[in-house]
Amino acid sequence: MIKFGPGNLRVPKWTRPVYMVSAGMTDFRKKYPEKKLEELVLEAVKMCVEDPKLKKSAQEVRDMINFACYGEFADHFQDQLLCEAKVHDYLGLDPLFNVGIKTGGATGGSAILMGSSIVASGQANCCLVAGWERMDEVDTWTGNFYISTAACKDFETRLARIYASYYAPMARRFQQVYNLDEKVRAAVAVKNRGYACSSPFAQQPGKHTIEEVLEGPVVCDPLRMLECCAMSVGSAAVILCDEETAFKLSDNPVKVYIAGGSHTLRVSDRRDMEIPLLPNEDEHTYEKLYKDIKSSDGRWPGFESFLAARFAAYLTYQMAGIENPIEELDLVELHDAFTISDIQTYGDIGLTRYGEEPSYITSGDAYYGGKCPANLSGGLIGTMHAVGATGIFSAIEVMWQLQNRYDEFHGADEMWKKFGKTKPTDWKSLQVENAKKGLWVSHAGVGSHVTVGVLEKGW
Amino acid sequence: MSEEQVVKYTGEPAKVKEVNGAWVIDFPRAFTHHHTYGKLTPYFKGLTEGKLMATKCTNPKCNISKGNGEMWLPPRADCPDCYAAMEWIELKQPIVGTIYSYTEVKRGGTGVEIEVPYYQIDIKFENCCTIPKGYLCDSRDEPKIGAKVTPVFRTENPSHTSLDISWKSL
């Protein structure tokens, strides 16, 4: 769709507010032969229902659940159709109804969107949302091929059979049109891998330098190996409730707003269109940008931006009453599958204007201690991308920040021991002081589906 | 095998490896899917005959095309704006496109059928609303954004896939 009808732009209007009350997750590993998939999901759900801050016992919490939404990206990886049924049974939740949700890389975000809608509508008042992926049954390059079958198999998959080759031309184009220095891309990799050093859940923590990233092996030029996300095994889970149930369970639940957008599976099919405007933009904001795009024989969103992310932000900001994202949000968790897609998203969700995306990094706003830090969790590059769990993991990290519980889950010795790790002696807390509102993005390959969610302190 | 085992096991015993106390077995997979090109068959057939076929919407009632739409490449049989059947057109030779973006693929996923490294390109055409992907037929031919390219068709020993068209610099 390149022209919108009035109904197309309707802002979601839930019949009652939705809250996230507790969360759990496994650590994330490249290979996890010690545990079966359903055992990993149970571990995440167990942590969720056994949260010591909940006002009910684990059994009482389980007795309150009345619906389940499950996120899994690809049956290929699990090599098991209807994994949802197997997991649901393993969790002992039959005969409650459950649904599986699949929207590529945005699966986790979509599972929360659907769970929220289920609660908002009254279909349920206590909904479990769990996601997972087991990507270690095949080797990395077969894994890349499996993922590439989420591109168009008639016209794209046979080219390279790896998603890096679909993001790399975006990076090339962005670099040329918006004058992006490669060092800014590398800085995103260094930042997120660095923050992962504070997380016991993280798969790829590391103290790297910009030079190291840029001198590293190239996957698809210009993207280097260290700019790419992890391929992971693991699970994440949250509980969503209506207001009454939320406060029965918790003294500090967070309020949820979430919406989504979509755009062509093939980047090639993105036709020229006008930019849908966010509340802090007007018809004059992009006069110069349109001229620059024209002079470079470009188009919007072209290869530089994601309509799905812009559309999701357009809806969610109106639901949450956000008028100036960079001023009103205290932190964000973005879907940094690749450094470039992270950077592209800054403009889509209005952290910067379009065309000024690199300034979010170069200004220091995106760093811990900055105006609106991004991916303190370590993100997908540093911590995990067990695809179906990813959008749930990002939401959890935002929730823990708002509940002032970053240190409890990342800094406690027991958390490190639980995953067979030793807490680093130079461990650093990344708790954002007095955080009230945070955002997370869940994004599917080349922007085919994107959810934007906002969490705010509900107490 | 015990004498009670009357029903035969006909499989290939799974290879087993013990990792940190857990048994991990191999489960090999090899199947053939019978995939149809459906109404896009003229495109793939065209490639094997040295023709590049596109579609366009000619429905005067279409909100976007107004009866004279831009070309679609990859083609679509049906217009996404009005759901009318689109019309096939053959691009006139010599076909010239412009490189919109590119990447050098250093490593592909399992089963990749193009020898790496190679250049993958995105190509823009006059009067075409899409920017299809392709690859350069010569890996020594370094691409540039804005450079002109023309197609090379695999008419001999075609692969019957989208890889039957590649591109060379002009």
Chai-1 contact restraints between the chains, C-beta under 6 A:
chainA,res_idxA,chainB,res_idxB,connection_type,confidence,min_distance_angstrom,max_distance_angstrom,comment,restraint_id
A,P33,B,V19,contact,1.0,0.0,6.0,A-B,restraint_1
A,P33,B,A22,contact,1.0,0.0,6.0,A-B,restraint_2
A,P33,B,V24,contact,1.0,0.0,6.0,A-B,restraint_3
A,E34,B,N20,contact,1.0,0.0,6.0,A-B,restraint_4
A,E34,B,A22,contact,1.0,0.0,6.0,A-B,restraint_5
A,W141,B,G109,contact,1.0,0.0,6.0,A-B,restraint_6
A,W141,B,T110,contact,1.0,0.0,6.0,A-B,restraint_7
A,T142,B,T110,contact,1.0,0.0,6.0,A-B,restraint_8
A,N144,B,G109,contact,1.0,0.0,6.0,A-B,restraint_9
A,F145,B,G109,contact,1.0,0.0,6.0,A-B,restraint_10
A,F145,B,T110,contact,1.0,0.0,6.0,A-B,restraint_11
A,F145,B,G111,contact,1.0,0.0,6.0,A-B,restraint_12
A,S148,B,G109,contact,1.0,0.0,6.0,A-B,restraint_13
A,F155,B,P74,contact,1.0,0.0,6.0,A-B,restraint_14
A,F155,B,S162,contact,1.0,0.0,6.0,A-B,restraint_15
A,R158,B,T161,contact,1.0,0.0,6.0,A-B,restraint_16
A,R158,B,S162,contact,1.0,0.0,6.0,A-B,restraint_17
A,R158,B,L163,contact,1.0,0.0,6.0,A-B,restraint_18
A,L159,B,Q120,contact,1.0,0.0,6.0,A-B,restraint_19
A,L159,B,K133,contact,1.0,0.0,6.0,A-B,restraint_20
A,A160,B,V105,contact,1.0,0.0,6.0,A-B,restraint_21
A,A160,B,G108,contact,1.0,0.0,6.0,A-B,restraint_22
A,R161,B,G108,contact,1.0,0.0,6.0,A-B,restraint_23
A,R161,B,G109,contact,1.0,0.0,6.0,A-B,restraint_24
A,R161,B,V112,contact,1.0,0.0,6.0,A-B,restraint_25
A,I162,B,G108,contact,1.0,0.0,6.0,A-B,restraint_26
A,I162,B,G109,contact,1.0,0.0,6.0,A-B,restraint_27
A,S165,B,T103,contact,1.0,0.0,6.0,A-B,restraint_28
A,S165,B,V105,contact,1.0,0.0,6.0,A-B,restraint_29
A,S165,B,Q120,contact,1.0,0.0,6.0,A-B,restraint_30
A,A168,B,T103,contact,1.0,0.0,6.0,A-B,restraint_31
A,P169,B,S101,contact,1.0,0.0,6.0,A-B,restraint_32
A,P169,B,T103,contact,1.0,0.0,6.0,A-B,restraint_33
A,P169,B,D122,contact,1.0,0.0,6.0,A-B,restraint_34
A,R172,B,S101,contact,1.0,0.0,6.0,A-B,restraint_35
A,R173,B,S101,contact,1.0,0.0,6.0,A-B,restraint_36
A,Q176,B,I145,contact,1.0,0.0,6.0,A-B,restraint_37
A,V218,B,K106,contact,1.0,0.0,6.0,A-B,restraint_38
A,C220,B,T103,contact,1.0,0.0,6.0,A-B,restraint_39
A,C220,B,V105,contact,1.0,0.0,6.0,A-B,restraint_40
A,D221,B,T103,contact,1.0,0.0,6.0,A-B,restraint_41
A,D221,B,E104,contact,1.0,0.0,6.0,A-B,restraint_42
A,S268,B,T130,contact,1.0,0.0,6.0,A-B,restraint_43
A,S268,B,I131,contact,1.0,0.0,6.0,A-B,restraint_44
A,S268,B,P132,contact,1.0,0.0,6.0,A-B,restraint_45
A,S268,B,K133,contact,1.0,0.0,6.0,A-B,restraint_46
A,D269,B,T130,contact,1.0,0.0,6.0,A-B,restraint_47
A,R271,B,C129,contact,1.0,0.0,6.0,A-B,restraint_48
A,F303,B,S101,contact,1.0,0.0,6.0,A-B,restraint_49
